[in-house]
Amino acid sequence: MSSVKLAIIDDHQVVINGMLAMFADSAEVNIAFTTTSSQELLQYLQHEQPDIIILDIQMPEVNGVDLTKQILKQHRQVKIIAFSSFAESQYVKQVLRNGASGYLLKNANLATLLKAIKAVNRGEEFIDEAIKNILLQESITGQRRSLFEIPLTKREKEILKLIAEENSNQEIADKLFLSLRTVETHRFNLTQKLGAKNTVSLVKEAIKRGLID
């Protein structure tokens, strides 16, 4: 079985780097192209056709919901998996209505990513289990639900609070009696979960999501 040819677009290079690392040893997936720019992706598609595009729906140039529709209008054979920190049903419904074959949260692990890629490559639809539960509850209660607040571990919450208080990595390590490497790893995980580029955007997203005051 040949590997699935994958393209990844996300405006956070740290997310792309994380995906590259996750699939580094996978024989089932070939990451053929990555970019942080929607225009670069559209130019790439003029010459190359991946099997699947993993597409961040929160791009600054053009939102991923609209970009999905634009891509599939010109390249119908390409399949798209929306990739987002947000689990609000309106985003999910809009991007699926525009032709996406899947919807994953950015905290998805390698096993879930592979499961989604394989399913979509077979022509099936794949939606993150957490999102399915939200859609089911909404259909039952008629009330909109959300996973806007990304679940964090107790340690991540502690570190996030100290980051918001403008402590450096070394200061956080000293206060929590952790190694610098451990703090750096937690900080990286936080930026991935919240889709942040830097400390300012990390704190801004955390406040927006109600994770810190």
FIGUPA-711938 format. One record per residue: residue in one letter; x, y, z of N, C-alpha, C in turn. Coordinates in steps of 0.2 Angstrom, whole numbers, plus 5000, padded with zeros to 4 digits. Example, Ala and Ser with C-alpha at 12.3 -4.5 7.8 and 13.67 -1.06 7.14 Angstrom:
residues 2
A506649725039506249785039506649845039;S506449895035506849955036506450005039;
***
This chain:
residues 213
M500449945000500050005000500450065000;S500350114995500750174995500550225000;S501050265002500850315008500450365005;V500050395010499550455008499950515008;K499850555002500250615001499850675004;L500250705009499850755013500150825012;A499750875012499950945013499650975019;I500051015022499851045029499851125028;I499351155030499351225030499151245037;D499551285040499351315047499851375048;D499551435051499851495051500351495057;H500351435061500851435066501351375064;Q501951405063502551355061502651305066;V502551315073502651275078502151215077;V501551225075501151165074501351125068;I501551155063501851115057502451075059;N502851105063503451075066503251015070;G502751015074502550965078502250905074;M501850925068501650875064502150835060;L502650875058503250845054503550795059;A503650815065503950765070503550705071;M502950715072502450655073502450605068;F502550635061502450585056503150565053;A503750585057504350575054504550505053;D504250455057504450385056503850345053;S503350385051502750345048502850335040;A502750265039502850245032502150255028;E501650265032500950275029500750345027;V501150395029501050465027501650495024;N501550525019502150565016501950645016;I502250685020502150755020502450785014;A502150805009502450825003502550905003;F502150935007502151015007501851035013;T502151095016501951125021501951205020;T501551245023501551315022501151345027;T501351415029500951455033500551505029;S500551495023500151545018499651515014;S499051535014498551515009498751525002;Q499051575000499251594993499751544991;E500251524995500751474994500351404992;L499851394996499551324995499151324989;L498851384987498451384981498951374975;Q499551404975500051404970500351334969;Y500451304975500651234975500151184972;L499551194973498951154970498951164962;Q499251214960499251224953499651174949;H500151144953500651104950500651034953;E500451024959500450964963499750954966;Q499650884967498950864970499050814975;P499050844981499050794987498450754988;D498450694991497850664993497450694998;I497750725003497350755008497750825010;I497350875012497650935015497350935022;I497850945027497650965033497651035034;L497051065035496951145034496751175041;D497151225043496951265049496351305047;I495851305050495251355048495351425051;Q495851435055495951505057496551545054;M496551545048497151575044496951655044;P497551695044497451765044497251795038;E497451765032497351795026496651785023;V496451715024495751705022495551645027;N494951645030494751595034494751525031;G494851475035494851405032494251385029;V493651405032493051385030492951405022;D493151465021493051495014493651465009;L494251455012494751425008494551355006;T494251315011494051245009493551245003;K493151295003492651294997493051314991;Q493551364991493851384985494351324983;I494651294987495051234985494651184981;L494151164984493751104981493351124975;K493251184974492951214968493451204962;Q494051204963494551204958494951134958;H494951094964495251034964494850984968;R494350954964493850914967494050844970;Q494650824967494850764969495250764976;V495450824978495850834984495350824990;K495550794996495150795002495450835007;I495050865011495250915016495050885023;I495450895028495350885035495450955038;A494850975041494951045045495251025051;F495751075053496151065059496051125063;S495851125069495651185073495751175081;S495851235084495751235091495051245094;F494651255089493951275091493451215089;A493051195094492551145092491851165092;E491751235091491051265091490651225084;S490051205085489751175080489651215074;Q489651275074489551315068490151315064;Y490751315066491351305062491251235059;V491151185063491151115060490651105055;K490051135056489451125051489651165044;Q489951225045490151265039490651235035;V491151205038491751185034491551115031;L491151075034490851015031490351025026;R489951085027489551105021489951125015;N490551155016490951175011491351125008;G491251055010491551005007492150965010;A492350985016492850955020492650885022;S493150835022492950765024493050755031;G493350795035493550785042493650845046;Y493550835052493650895057494050865063;L494650895064495050875070495250925074;L495250915081495550965086496350965086;K496651015087497351025087497750985092;N497350965097497650925102497550845101;A497450825095497350755092498050725093;N498050665095498750625095498850595088;L499450565088499650535082499150475079;A498850435084498450385083497750405079;T497550465082496950495080497050525073;L497650555072497750585066497850535060;L498150475062498250425057497550395055;K497150385060496450355059496050405055;A496050465056495750515052495950515045;I496650515044496950515037496750455033;K496750395036496550335033495850335031;A495450355036494650355034494550405028;V494750465029494650515023494950485017;N495550455017495850435011495450375008;R495050335012494550285009493950315007;G493850385007493250415005492750425010;E492950405017492450415022492550485026;E492050505030492050565034492350545041;F492750595043492950575050492950645054;I492550635060492450695065492750675071;D493150715074493350705081492850685086;E492950635090492450605095492150665099;A492550705102492350765106491850805102;I491950815096491450855092490850815091;K490850755089490250715088489850715094;N490150715100489750715106489350785107;I489750835105489450905105488850905101;L488950885094488350885090487750845092;L487950785095487450745097487050775103;Q487350805108487050845113486650905111;E486850935106486450995103485850965099;S485950905096485350885093484750855098;I485050835104484550815109484250875113;T484650925115484450975119484251035115;G484451045109484351105105484751165107;Q485151155112485651205114486351205112;R486651255110487351255107487751245113;R488251195112488751185117489451195113;S489951195118490651215115491151185119;L491751175115492351145119492851205118;F492651265119493051325118493651325123;E493451305129493951295134494351235133;I494951235131495351175129495551145136;P495551085137495651055144496451055145;L496651075150497351085152497451045158;T498051015159498250975165498351025171;K498451005177498551045183499151085182;R499751045180500351075179500351135173;E499951115168499951165162499651235165;K499051225169498751285172499251325176;E499651285180500051325184500551365180;I500851335175501351365171501051425167;L500451415164500051465161499951525165;K499751515171499751575176500351605177;L500951575178501551605179501751645172;I501651615167501851645160501451715160;A500751705162500351775161500651825166;E500951805172501251845176501951875174;E502151855168502751875165503351845168;N503351785170503951745172504251715167;S504951715167505351685162505251605163;N505551565158505551495159505951475165;Q506551505165506951485171506651505178;E506251565178505951585184505351535186;I505051515181504451465182504751395184;A505351375181505651315183505851315191;D506151375193506351385200505751385205;K505251415203504651425207504351355208;L504351315203503951255203504451195204;F505051205205505551155206505551105200;L505551125194505551085188506251105185;S506351055180506951075176506751125170;L507251165168507051205162506751175156;R507051115155506751075149506051055150;T505851035156505151025157504751075156;V504951135159504551195158504451215150;E505051205147504951225139504551175136;T504451115138504051065135503351085136;H503151105142502451125144502251185140;R502751225140502551295136502451275129;F502851235126502751205119502051175118;N501851135123501151105123500651155123;L500751205127500251255128500151295122;T500651315118500651345112500251305107;Q500351245107500051195102499251195104;K499151185110498451175112497951235110;L498351295112497951365111498051395104;G498551365100498651385093498951455093;A499451465098499751535099500451535096;K500651595094501251605090501851625095;N501651665100502151685105501751695112;T502151725117501851735123501251775123;V501251835120500751885120500051845117;S500151815112499551775109499351715113;L499851685117499651635121499251655127;V499451715130499051745136498351765133;K498351805128497751825125497251775124;E497451715121497051655119496751625126;A497251625131497051595137496551635141;I496551705140496051745143495451745140;K495451735133494851735129494451675130;R494851615132494551555133494351545140;G494451595145494251585152494751545156;L495351535153495851485156496151525162;I496251585161496551625166496151695167;D496251725173495851795174496251845170;
***
